[in-house]
Amino acid sequence: MADFSLEIAEQKKGAKYICGVDEAGRGPLAGPVIVACVMFKTIDDSLENLLKNLDDSKKLSPQKRKQLFNIIINKAYIGISSIEAKIIDEKNILQATFLGMQRAINSLFIKPSIALIDGRDIPDNLSIKAKAVIKGDSKSLSIAAASVIAKQVRDEICYIMAQDFPEFNFEKHKGYGTKAHIEALSKFGPSPYHRFSYAPVRAHNAIKLAK
């Protein structure tokens, strides 16, 4: 269960401001990758208790995630970056995610002392100290909060994508390669929101061009 142990450990080392960083949308065939950076204004037992049900955003119901989203945005400084499909195609998903991390951290109102980043990888040129935390969203409440923010924002973007291209039903599968999504790709070809560097999209784009 995530708590503030990692954040408190960094505070004891002298870090004044600690942020958690996580992303949503590495795997989908369409839409942006969203990176969120969350830095709680205060870290104490009352906040930890308030966030006791916070977990990896993928494990939360939409209703619970929205409730936690509202708590987080009132208790923390938030940085968000959206990296669109075109940039993902140009840079690859890892480098696009790194770019999102840089932008999200740099957009914070107060510069963090250190960033706790979910996963194994850290961008080379971050402006602050950072630490990779494997399965961080189950260990750090700051990272878990960033996971919720990123997922909530990306889902909202998928609803907008669905309005632009209703034939793809982005609001249902959120751009992931479900059977229904692949069938829509086969029928209509890719939309401008699709990631053309991803094999299923590339294959169906080639079919569309050949017709």
Steps between C-alpha positions, in 0.01 A plus 500: 500500500637840400594745775737791557799292616713581194410870518582519871833324440591766243394776739736357763780527242423870460253509211238768558270434206439148369291422194371176357494440124301247300347466155193364329480381142824331400326197352201633302498517122354850504498818703767677702715375783421708808759561770397641837716637778347534848663682790292507817502832686534319832575140588348377826290225658169674430573519127622141495173393663301704248679320219491153657310353202738647246656236277608443143243687289431188290368321811253776594142533383428815295290636787770442763768642271297818448452541876874463559575732209298775669683447830842501336454821301403679821793367702788516252680697236438330166702493180358334189643440155328355194722357227303444182516202267707684238781559748476140623549389138798732458680422825369153606284450806783491757655827385156660468425397858832645614410827328166494681677451834725798436209724404277388787771558760600835351139619505469473877441822693787414737814319388525158670809390686464147363264304278389145576432344160300183447692227323863429418593790274596861566553764227863608464439873493255566782552834673474339845618192687287191437460145623338211312257296708393163359127449559506846648124548487466226764774650721480880480181701545650778289556261210160338548343846494684581176365175355144605582544850354657368179232233451212740570633764260567247227152351529350848457711551188373168363142628533599800287665268246177300488302812410738570211501140373193320641556199274793394721322511838809636673292568811464124551844353434706817558712426194613154606514224241172328578325279246245775429777756452691279257178435307440877474858549381445238232176662386589870516880516502691705761387838630737793567499393867657163420866413556625402156824356639303229683480178296120451488447860390784485250360182350149638457633828364691303234178318408313830476769652275501193278127523428 
